[in-house]
């Protein structure tokens, strides 16, 4: 038995050896050397970052300006009592240190927008952009459009994740080119903007793989004050706090969310990216 003061050194080959049996030695080696950027560390992106860390990647860049709130606990892997109020990127970096201490984690406390992408990554002159793999897990259509347009233009490796809010069934999640995406208002807006503003093709594949759900979006349930009162607990606690939480946006906060769906979105995005990296697939 070890004392609290003792630290067991990580055996990275043993810790991440399962990847070599799945992807082959060369494929696992590519994953271990990878640099993955996760934009947005909410109910989707936090799980994508977790999957990348547990796959032994060499470097992660985490981009988000938000802080952990109590309402995040139902779906975000880094949201705990102990992390409330903490910057999401910092909470995720501390978590990753317990998974793979050899992973370099860069935290960027910013929101991506059309004006700052990809300069916000601060990768510098001479960086080989072919090394980069981007998981877009943000819920802002302008930011998503900017990243997708950049990926098309530079033949970069990127996967964009649609809206997980308003969905209940994880088994309906799928991955297709943006041209074939259905049942996703957020990705539909991105597709429209890419075609209108960035000359994306109108026939055939666009070249942006996307995670989405084929389940129709469920509108937020309207809850009356009397129903809230009837379902409250004897001590006065209960669902009262749910009133007024919907903001009508395309994100999880607006529509409502469940971890079984948001995590599936994130894990699907990470799984697709890991497979691409392992196969050495890059258009550039």
C-alpha positions as a printed Julia matrix, in Angstrom:
284×3 Matrix{Float64}:
   0.0    0.0     0.0
   1.29   3.44   -0.89
   0.99   6.5     1.31
  -0.74   9.68    0.2
   2.67  11.27   -0.3
   3.85   8.63   -2.74
   3.27   9.13   -6.46
   3.15   6.11   -8.71
   4.93   6.95  -11.97
   2.79   6.58  -15.06
   3.56   3.62  -17.31
   2.29   5.22  -20.52
   2.8    2.12  -22.64
   0.68   0.1   -20.23
  -1.8    2.91  -19.65
  -2.51   3.45  -23.36
  -1.46   0.06  -24.74
  -5.01  -0.81  -25.72
  -4.81   1.61  -28.63
  -2.05  -0.35  -30.34
  -4.18  -3.5   -30.24
  -7.01  -1.57  -31.87
  -5.31   0.81  -34.31
  -2.0   -1.04  -34.78
   1.38   0.12  -33.58
   1.79   2.76  -36.29
  -1.74   4.1   -35.81
  -1.39   4.26  -32.06
   1.92   6.04  -32.52
   0.23   8.71  -34.62
  -2.4    9.2   -31.94
   0.26   9.43  -29.23
   2.0   12.16  -31.27
  -1.19  14.08  -32.07
  -2.14  17.65  -31.23
  -5.9   18.03  -30.85
  -7.68  21.35  -30.38
 -11.08  21.29  -28.68
 -13.11  24.46  -29.11
 -15.88  24.66  -26.52
 -15.71  22.69  -23.26
 -19.36  22.23  -22.48
 -21.52  19.13  -22.44
 -19.97  17.97  -25.73
 -16.43  19.35  -25.75
 -15.52  18.29  -22.22
 -16.2   14.66  -23.16
 -14.26  15.0   -26.41
 -11.27  16.37  -24.48
 -11.58  13.54  -21.96
 -11.53  10.94  -24.76
  -8.47  12.52  -26.35
  -6.65  12.58  -23.01
  -7.53   8.95  -22.31
  -6.11   8.06  -25.73
  -2.68   9.36  -24.78
  -2.38  12.29  -27.19
   0.76  14.35  -26.86
  -0.87  17.76  -26.83
  -4.29  19.29  -26.24
  -5.29  22.9   -26.76
  -8.51  23.8   -24.94
 -10.43  26.91  -25.98
 -13.3   28.35  -23.91
 -13.95  31.55  -21.96
 -16.72  30.18  -19.76
 -16.67  29.17  -16.08
 -18.31  26.14  -14.5
 -21.79  26.75  -13.13
 -24.08  24.51  -11.11
 -26.36  24.07  -14.14
 -23.44  22.41  -15.96
 -23.31  19.46  -13.56
 -25.98  17.47  -15.39
 -23.84  17.01  -18.52
 -20.25  18.3   -18.3
 -17.57  15.9   -17.11
 -15.43  18.5   -15.35
 -18.4   20.08  -13.52
 -18.3   19.04   -9.85
 -18.93  20.67   -6.49
 -15.19  21.17   -6.23
 -14.88  22.98   -9.59
 -17.82  25.39   -9.42
 -16.72  28.86  -10.51
 -13.48  27.6   -12.02
 -12.54  28.36  -15.61
 -13.57  25.37  -17.72
 -10.21  25.14  -19.44
  -8.38  25.08  -16.11
 -10.69  22.47  -14.59
 -10.17  20.29  -17.64
  -6.4   20.73  -17.54
  -6.29  19.62  -13.89
  -8.42  16.6   -14.73
  -6.21  15.65  -17.7
  -3.12  15.81  -15.47
  -4.6   12.88  -13.51
  -5.12  10.92  -16.75
  -1.96  11.61  -18.72
   0.66  13.71  -16.96
   2.8   13.65  -20.11
   0.17  15.46  -22.15
   0.9   19.12  -22.83
  -2.29  21.09  -22.22
  -2.56  24.69  -23.42
  -5.51  26.69  -22.1
  -6.92  29.58  -24.09
  -9.57  31.55  -22.23
 -11.26  33.09  -25.23
 -14.35  32.6   -27.34
 -13.62  31.82  -30.99
 -15.13  34.21  -33.52
 -14.75  35.06  -37.18
 -12.17  37.75  -36.4
  -9.77  35.72  -34.26
  -9.67  32.24  -35.83
  -7.1   30.65  -36.1
  -4.87  33.36  -34.61
  -6.45  32.76  -31.19
  -4.48  29.49  -31.01
  -1.21  31.47  -30.97
   0.72  28.68  -32.65
   3.22  31.0   -34.26
   5.04  31.25  -37.55
   6.4   27.99  -38.91
   3.89  25.74  -37.18
   3.0   22.74  -39.33
  -0.79  23.06  -39.54
  -1.01  19.51  -40.9
  -0.24  18.33  -37.36
  -3.41  19.93  -36.04
  -6.77  18.23  -35.53
  -9.71  20.44  -34.54
 -12.91  19.38  -32.78
 -15.44  22.2   -33.03
 -17.77  21.72  -30.06
 -18.97  25.31  -29.74
 -22.58  26.42  -30.22
 -22.09  29.79  -31.93
 -22.91  29.66  -35.63
 -20.55  32.49  -36.64
 -17.62  30.8   -34.92
 -18.52  27.41  -36.41
 -18.78  28.93  -39.87
 -15.37  30.61  -39.54
 -13.7   27.36  -38.47
 -15.4   25.31  -41.18
 -14.51  27.83  -43.9
 -10.9   27.8   -42.7
 -10.83  24.0   -42.77
 -12.22  23.84  -46.3
  -9.85  26.52  -47.54
  -6.76  24.97  -45.95
  -7.78  21.31  -46.29
  -7.42  21.02  -42.53
  -8.56  18.16  -40.32
 -11.73  19.3   -38.52
 -15.0   17.82  -37.33
 -17.92  20.05  -36.38
 -20.5   19.07  -33.77
 -24.14  20.06  -34.05
 -26.66  20.94  -31.37
 -27.13  18.32  -28.65
 -29.86  20.28  -26.89
 -33.42  19.09  -27.25
 -32.38  15.48  -27.9
 -33.1   12.43  -25.74
 -31.89   9.39  -27.66
 -28.15   8.77  -27.92
 -28.61   5.96  -30.44
 -29.85   8.47  -33.04
 -26.45  10.22  -33.22
 -24.59   9.92  -36.53
 -21.71  11.41  -38.54
 -22.09  12.67  -42.11
 -20.77  15.38  -44.38
 -22.46  18.7   -43.69
 -24.36  18.44  -46.98
 -26.21  15.36  -45.66
 -26.99  16.59  -42.13
 -30.64  16.68  -41.1
 -32.63  17.58  -37.95
 -30.06  20.14  -36.78
 -30.9   23.87  -36.96
 -27.39  24.91  -35.88
 -25.62  22.97  -38.63
 -28.28  24.02  -41.13
 -27.42  27.65  -40.37
 -23.72  26.91  -40.75
 -24.33  25.2   -44.12
 -26.39  28.18  -45.34
 -23.68  30.66  -44.31
 -20.88  28.6   -45.87
 -22.71  28.53  -49.17
 -23.76  32.18  -49.1
 -20.64  33.78  -47.67
 -17.81  31.34  -48.46
 -18.81  29.8   -51.8
 -19.2   26.28  -50.43
 -20.49  23.84  -53.04
 -24.24  23.45  -53.44
 -24.08  19.99  -55.01
 -22.18  17.03  -53.56
 -20.2   16.92  -50.34
 -19.01  20.13  -48.72
 -16.01  18.59  -47.0
 -16.96  19.2   -43.37
 -17.74  16.05  -41.35
 -20.36  16.69  -38.66
 -21.8   14.96  -35.62
 -25.57  15.31  -35.4
 -28.7   13.49  -34.29
 -31.48  12.32  -36.58
 -33.93  12.81  -33.74
 -36.28  15.78  -34.17
 -35.56  18.64  -31.77
 -37.82  18.6   -28.72
 -38.99  22.04  -27.7
 -38.57  22.95  -24.01
 -41.41  21.73  -21.83
 -43.53  24.58  -20.48
 -43.93  24.2   -16.72
 -46.6   26.17  -14.85
 -46.03  27.68  -11.44
 -48.75  25.42   -9.96
 -47.08  22.31  -11.37
 -43.77  23.39   -9.9
 -45.41  23.88   -6.52
 -47.15  20.49   -6.66
 -43.88  18.7    -7.43
 -41.72  20.46   -4.87
 -40.33  18.53   -1.94
 -41.59  18.94    1.64
 -38.68  21.19    2.51
 -39.64  23.53   -0.31
 -36.89  22.4    -2.65
 -37.53  20.78   -5.98
 -37.99  21.87   -9.57
 -38.8   25.54   -8.93
 -35.32  26.44  -10.08
 -36.13  25.02  -13.52
 -38.56  27.82  -14.26
 -37.31  30.4   -16.73
 -34.11  28.54  -17.62
 -34.9   28.22  -21.33
 -33.45  31.06  -23.4
 -34.75  29.87  -26.79
 -31.25  29.45  -28.25
 -29.86  26.43  -30.09
 -27.62  25.36  -27.22
 -28.29  22.91  -24.38
 -29.27  25.68  -21.99
 -32.01  26.81  -24.36
 -33.48  23.44  -25.24
 -32.69  21.25  -22.26
 -30.14  18.45  -22.23
 -29.16  15.03  -20.95
 -25.63  13.69  -20.47
 -26.28  10.46  -22.36
 -26.72  12.53  -25.54
 -24.18  15.32  -25.03
 -21.44  12.84  -24.1
 -22.26  10.71  -27.14
 -21.84  13.74  -29.4
 -18.43  14.44  -27.87
 -17.24  10.84  -27.91
 -18.36  10.36  -31.51
 -16.39  13.45  -32.55
 -13.3   12.24  -30.7
 -13.64   8.7   -32.05
 -13.89   9.91  -35.62
 -10.86  12.15  -35.16
  -8.75   9.44  -33.54
  -9.51   7.12  -36.45
  -8.49   9.78  -38.96
  -5.27  10.48  -37.09
  -4.42   6.78  -36.74
  -4.91   6.25  -40.46
  -2.69   9.23  -41.23
  -5.52  10.87  -43.15
  -4.99  14.51  -43.94
  -5.89  16.28  -47.16
  -3.04  18.78  -46.97
